Amino acid sequence: MTRDGGKRERILAAALEIFATQGFSNTTVQEIAERAGVGKGTFYTYFPTKEDVFTDLLNDGLIHMGQHIENKIQTLKGSVVKLRAILREQLRYFHDHQPLCRLIAREAWGHNDQPSALAQRIRTSYIKMLQEVIDKGIKEGELRTLDSETAATALYGMVSLVALYTKDLSSDEALRNVEMTLQELFFSGITQRQPIMGEA
């Protein structure tokens, strides 16, 4: 624990828990301070505004997720192998960090305020990593020629929403079943045979 008794970390943890359940706009500084076990004055010592807490949570969480996944794939060879690992690790990361996942879904998607602009920049950087893997796979003939930005965004969004809304991921078996279904959907599609472009 830090010399300040971990007060900053307690404030961040309390804010994440409350933001994720009742939303940023419905949360007060007083509620965060009470949940963290500190006074409002102590809150303002570490964070000038409620928005600063929100920004730090998104910044730390999304950057940590990106770094976690990049570390997992840096030694892997082949675009398909890397994309499969990314799908697995993103699903497991969101499963292991449910409050962060809920916060991103509630506040960072589809809003135009400043904290969401920060989240957008971080998310764009993450999707760019996916896009680079897909572009390389297309160039090397391992993947079909598709719009790589759309494919990268689809992979990110698909895994994020499934991780958020799947009710039971409490067991390793349940997690593996969801992962297998997502792998099949993304890499093989949902039809029994490969569709012909333009076919009804």
Residue pairs with C-beta under 8 A, 6 or more apart in sequence:
2 8
2 9
7 36
7 38
7 42
7 46
8 46
10 36
10 37
10 38
11 32
11 33
11 36
11 38
11 42
11 43
11 46
11 47
11 53
12 53
12 56
12 57
12 60
13 36
14 32
14 33
14 35
14 36
15 27
15 32
15 36
15 50
15 53
15 54
15 57
16 57
16 99
16 100
16 103
17 35
17 99
18 27
18 31
18 32
18 35
19 27
19 54
19 57
19 103
19 106
19 107
20 98
20 99
20 100
20 102
20 103
20 106
21 102
23 106
23 107
24 50
24 54
24 106
24 107
24 115
27 50
28 50
29 40
29 43
29 44
29 50
30 40
32 43
32 50
32 53
33 39
33 40
33 42
33 43
36 43
47 53
47 56
51 114
51 115
54 107
54 115
55 114
55 115
55 118
57 100
57 103
58 103
58 104
58 107
58 108
58 115
58 118
58 119
58 122
59 118
59 122
61 97
61 100
61 103
61 104
62 104
62 119
62 122
62 123
62 126
63 122
65 90
65 93
65 94
65 97
65 100
65 126
66 122
66 125
66 126
66 129
68 89
68 93
69 85
69 86
69 89
69 90
69 93
69 126
69 129
70 129
72 85
72 86
72 89
73 82
73 85
73 86
73 89
73 133
76 82
76 85
78 137
78 142
79 133
79 134
79 136
79 137
79 140
79 142
79 143
80 137
80 142
80 143
80 187
82 133
83 130
83 133
83 134
83 137
83 155
83 186
83 187
84 183
84 187
86 130
86 133
86 155
87 155
87 159
87 179
87 182
87 183
87 186
88 179
88 183
90 156
90 159
90 160
90 163
91 159
91 162
91 163
91 175
91 178
91 179
91 182
92 175
92 179
94 100
94 101
94 159
94 160
94 163
94 164
95 101
95 163
95 169
95 175
101 160
101 163
101 164
102 164
104 119
104 160
105 160
105 161
105 164
107 115
107 116
107 119
108 115
108 116
108 119
108 120
108 123
109 116
123 156
126 156
127 149
127 152
127 153
127 156
128 152
130 151
130 152
130 155
130 156
131 148
131 149
131 151
131 152
134 143
134 146
134 148
134 151
134 152
135 148
137 143
138 144
138 145
138 146
138 148
154 186
155 186
158 182
158 185
158 186
159 182
162 178
162 182
163 169
166 178
168 174
169 175
169 178
189 195
